[in-house]
Amino acid sequence: MEKLDKTGFTTPDRYFDDLGERIHARISMERLKAVVPQDGFSVPDNYFEQLNSKILSRLTLDEVRQPEAKTVRLWQSKFLKYASVACFVLVASFAFYVNQIQPSAKKPVLVNQSNEQMLFDIDEEAIIEHMQTIDQVQTTTSATDTEIENYILNNYSQNEIARNLKY
Amino acid sequence: MKQVEDSEILEKFSNEKTRNEAFNLLLNKYQQKIYWHIRRLVIDHDDTDDLVQDVFIKVWKNLEKFRSDSQLYTWLYRIATNESITFLNKKKQQNNTPLDEVSAELSETLVASSYFNGDKIQLKLQQALLTLPEKQKLVFNMKYFDEMKYEEISEVLGTSVGALKASFHIAVKKIEAFMLNEDISF
């Protein structure tokens, strides 16, 4: 802030720089207002008297178009809610129990059976021929036949295998 | 007729039973101010009519959330200003009109309008205003026609008082130059 040493009062920075212009602009505005006090715009007769009801009608229409979403309770009574939860817990527990008592050895058999079924469906000679063409891979990676078979069966579908064996 | 206080309007609006009464009071108090503010920006009466309704619909939906850290009056003006600017921007985009040609279009609307009864000088003033950048026009309208204080205009536009004073003075100079160019002295 600029400080006038004598009085101690201060003014904002650069206050006097454009003071003249601001005073001139103020005078121009006052003179313009004396000549043009209104903007010249008009409205239809009774426009403002009807404006309120127009707005209120639109509000009502908006509310009718977008009614509040009705909430429908899924559980009508607490008893029903708790009974459903209890049934679910019982069924889930039973399923878990049944799953636990199944012999675990059966699982790999099922996996092996499905692999064997896939191999059975494909021509044997085609498989052997295919194995011979990837012999180089076997030597460089030291993978066993079983490992390669498992790799193919785990990473390719039956159709893909059959399609490749055609070529 | 004694004007109802904004605090009374807000209190009545917060009560569901007196909400409609409050809204009617608000409409009666502010509809004309908001109408003219919008009209001076968009020129056409029918466009203004639509926008005024949009503004008050928005006010109805949002008045509950109004925080008293600003005046109700300036809050209404802010909504009206934003709606008007959005409308004008949409108009520019829809018609693929370059920015400087929108003013020419609005000027034509002004001349052709059946709801402009101004004399030659009033017409020239409106045409001069249409040549101003948006912010200068807004500041001029609110200062000149609405006689708002700079602090109130600052609340509406979110611009500092100092910047508003500068905008206003530049606007007055430009209008003076435009009028003199049209051989209108004042």
Interface residues (C-beta under 8 A of the other chain):
Chain A: D18 E21 R22 A25 S28 M29 R31 L32 K33 A34 V35 V36 Q38 D39 G40 F41 S42 V43 P44 Y47 F48 L51 N52 K54 I55 L56 R58 L59 D62
Chain B: F23 N24 L27 N28 Q31 Q32 Y35 W36 R39 R40 H45 D49 V52 Q53 F56 I57 W60 Y115 F116 N117 G118 D119 I121 Q122 L123 L125 Q126 Y144 F145 K165 A166 F168 H169 V172 K173 I175 E176 M179 F186
